Amino acid sequence: MRKILGKFTYLDLIIIIIIISAVVLAFYKTSDSESNIQKFTFDSLEMEKANNKFQDLNGAGKIVYSRLTGYNSINGKKETVYGQVLWSNDKEMLLNVNGSRILASNYQNRYADFYFESISLEVVGLENNTVDVILEPINVTSVNDLILNIPEEYQIYAPLSINPQKETLIQELTNELYIKENYAPITTSENNEMLNITWANPDDLRIIDQVLGDVNGVSGYITIRIFNVSNDTIENLENKYKIKKIVKLPI
């Protein structure tokens, strides 16, 4: 053993130790040795990575829960919260914690209920019969045009050009979404001529429609994620819209 080690320089040994440490850390960040639950952990500076991982998992039809350690934004007490991830972006994560919506973010976010220091994502199961239905671009008179008459739970991702005169309503819309839904599933371009609807549910879409009114715009490709979808719903959508493709999840 000494002869083998003697062939390595100190630099070689340091490199080997770094590689082994990286492998151990990667294993720690992606698994739970005491259960079959798949876990991914991130610190407070890795929200973008956490969001990317959630989008990957959610896009594969997986049910994701999160355990957050941090501080209550109201009383400043250190707490741990645990619940199903309903929505996420690069700065925020919305959880259903015992029936209540909790918005977690960093200390700069004035809307947040919880300031996180660490994030753990846990895959606890799969959604049944989940599909992404991708529609061809359409002319949109109002956001009400994006609300579907289907019985299943669904979310929509859609880029939408809007009338530049609506610029003054964007902040009002953001405030209204945070007040009523505790998050804002929208982003806008720098000139506010493009509204990106980021995985909004029907209630969100109704609020957007009420605030903006007629937008008289054009959408990009629209992705509709439908959970527990039936064959009748797929057939009805095929009869009503021009569908580019239907992707069954998990892929």
Secondary structure, DSSP 8 states (H G I E B T S, - for coil): -HHHHHTS-HHHHHHHHHHHHHHHHHHHHH--TTSS-EEEEEETT-HHHHHHHHHHHHHTTEEEEEEEEEEETTT--EEEEEEEEEEE-SS-EEEEETTEEEEEE-TT-TT-SEEEEEEEEEEEEE-SSEEEEEE---EEEEGGGG----SS-EEEEEEEE--GGGGGGHHHHHHHHHHHHSS--EEE-TTS-EEEEEEE-HHHHHHHHHHH-EEEEEB--EEEEESS--HHHHHHHHHHS-EEEEEEE--
